[in-house]
Amino acid sequence: MSKIPFERPVINKVQAGVADKFGMHAGFKTIPYIDGVPVKDIIRQNGSPCYVISEKIIRDTYKKAMTAFQTRYPKVQFAWSYKTNYLNAVCKVFHQEGSWAEVVSGFEYAKAIANGVPGNKIIFNGPDKSNEDLTLAIANGSYIHIDHFDELYTLIELTAQLGQKAKVAIRVNMDTGIYPRWDRFGFNFENGEAWSALNKIMVAENLDLMGLHTHIGTYITTPNAYAVATSKLSDLAVRIERKYNYHLKYIDLGGGFASKNTLKGAYLPGTDTCPTFDDYAEAITTALNDSDIQYEHMPTLFLESGRALIDDAGFLLGSVLANKRLADGRRSTIVDIGVNMLFTSFWYEHEIVPAQITQNDTEDTTIYGPLCMNIDVIRAAIQFPVMNKGDHVVINRIGAYNMTQWMQFISYRPKVVLIDMEGKTHVIRENETHETMNALDVVPGHLAEFDL
Ligand SMILES: *Cc1c(COP(=O)(O)O)cnc(C)c1O
């Protein structure tokens, strides 16, 4: 029998924290394995820090979301939001599951094409599409979601010059009862702008109106906002039916479903407050089924969910660099994960846990990253056990936005590893090196030499 480790007795000052009437549980969670693979082995083979993606969690989450919608509405199509995580391996898991691609730039569009997505299964959103981007999207028969009148007029001109038709939809913004309202994208519903844009498209010779789109925001925790959005888009579809006897192919409710992460300042943990896919599906499909859209012409329901489909599948592994006491006596732990690698730490209280069994007694601790910057704080205050230099930590639910909004800063970006369905690990993105970081720098001749 192994000796039980000694735990020093501690007296902790009670910190005012988040607790419901039952109090928070006393045990301390650890994550020693991801999909059966020991964290310490992943770090030994790939270095620290290291991002990990679980293919199994992606596929399971996708299936859960698809089932929630498909059981309530017959025609559902997901399109993977590239900007949420555009590592090619990740996109391809979604494409294997049947997802189309949803892109918001020429760069993402090129990525989707290079990943093998047929042009007519790409949804092209966003306010920034160049004439070259639009020309390519028209030629490929992609769905162009028009953001503003300037883009609408550009498309009318371009399609006339090219003698080709474009498949289009408009993005609609509206009051869904949540604030702040995202009224900077698309055409407004309430002030009649969306209706005017639709009429302009209907009379434009080379524009084929395919559907209606909205993306009401992100991390939306009120499913009812989607019910309101669905009703408003359905109203527009019905008006088009009545005026033109024309039936739209799809209604696209965008993304924005919340993930289980906890927002900074939230009273309850995200795991308690995040609606389920069933909650969102119930709100959207009920509004759609209850609308006056003609039954024989019920549109396909497009969904562009990003965050909610990938957040849980991402993990960031790291190591403890040091412990130290701050001047006021508070404990701090420095880890090798900086905020530049964890962009979402600016608005989430990320869960960070040890990768090995530790003592159960915890102390109020600040967790700092390794950057030489005062803002590099992973958690300002967390009840944390003492960990030794070299011990490993895991931050979970980091799959959304961190591998696209990461910033190269002070040192190299690390590897990303995928754990496949059999528990085998694959490097899906290499770490940066001195060579990759210098490849784009150019030094003018007169600066080549110096004498010190
Ligand atoms: C970012 C974005 C999405 C994905 O949003 P999530 O909040 O990650 O679900 C979907 N559609 C559009 C147009 C977007 O800009």
The ligand as an SDF file (V2000), in Angstrom:
LIG
                    3D

 15 15  0  0  0  0  0  0  0  0999 V2000
  -19.3040   33.8910  -36.2170 C   0  0  0  0  0  0  0  0  0  0  0  0
  -20.4890   33.5400  -36.9890 C   0  0  0  0  0  0  0  0  0  0  0  0
  -21.1540   32.3240  -36.7740 C   0  0  0  0  0  0  0  0  0  0  0  0
  -20.8090   31.3890  -35.6300 C   0  0  0  0  0  0  0  0  0  0  0  0
  -21.1790   31.9860  -34.4200 O   0  0  0  0  0  0  0  0  0  0  0  0
  -21.1110   31.1960  -33.0250 P   0  0  0  0  0  0  0  0  0  0  0  0
  -21.4890   32.2430  -32.0230 O   0  0  0  0  0  0  0  0  0  0  0  0
  -19.7140   30.7160  -32.8410 O   0  0  0  0  0  0  0  0  0  0  0  0
  -22.0870   30.0770  -33.0810 O   0  0  0  0  0  0  0  0  0  0  0  0
  -22.2050   32.0140  -37.6030 C   0  0  0  0  0  0  0  0  0  0  0  0
  -22.6090   32.8520  -38.5860 N   0  0  0  0  0  0  0  0  0  0  0  0
  -22.0030   34.0470  -38.8070 C   0  0  0  0  0  0  0  0  0  0  0  0
  -22.4810   34.9180  -39.8950 C   0  0  0  0  0  0  0  0  0  0  0  0
  -20.9300   34.4350  -38.0210 C   0  0  0  0  0  0  0  0  0  0  0  0
  -20.3400   35.6170  -38.2310 O   0  0  0  0  0  0  0  0  0  0  0  0
  1  2  1  0
  2  3  1  0
  2 14  2  0
  3  4  1  0
  3 10  2  0
  4  5  1  0
  5  6  1  0
  6  7  2  0
  6  8  1  0
  6  9  1  0
 10 11  1  0
 11 12  2  0
 12 13  1  0
 12 14  1  0
 14 15  1  0
M  END
$$$$
